[in-house]
Amino acid sequence: MEFIKYIEINPSKRLGQPSIIGIRISVADVLNWLASGMSKEEIVYDFPKLSLESINACLFFAATREKQLGIAS
């Protein structure tokens, strides 16, 4: 998946946190909602500017970043 289509890191937005392009929702926001038990569909319902693809991009971004840090095997 090419998460670059969905995620940007812009120092002038959300203090440089990785965020969804065009929306002031960070990758961390999405990951926290998923970790708290929300389904992808519930997140999209609550935040209609998000899509299932953008949520999957957040997951892929986090997995890729973790792998780069050497945490994942």
JOCOR-V830805 format. One line per field, one symbol per residue. ss: DSSP state (~ for helix, > for strand, _ for the rest). phi: phi as a letter, one per 20 degrees, with the letter a starting at -180 (. if undefined). burial: + if it has 16 or more other ideal C-beta (glycine too) atoms within 10 Angstrom, else -. A space follows every 10 residues. Layout:
BEGIN
ss: ???
phi: ???
burial: ???
END
This chain:
BEGIN
ss: __~~~_>>__ ___~~~__>> _____>~~~~ ~~~~~____~ ~~~~~~____ _~~~~~~~~~ ~~~~~~~~~_ ___
phi: .efffdcccc gecllnfgcf fncedegfgf fffffeofeg ffffffcffe cgffffffff gffffffffn eee
burial: --+--++--- ---+---+++ ----+++-++ --++---+-+ --++--+--+ ---++-+++- ++-------- ---
END
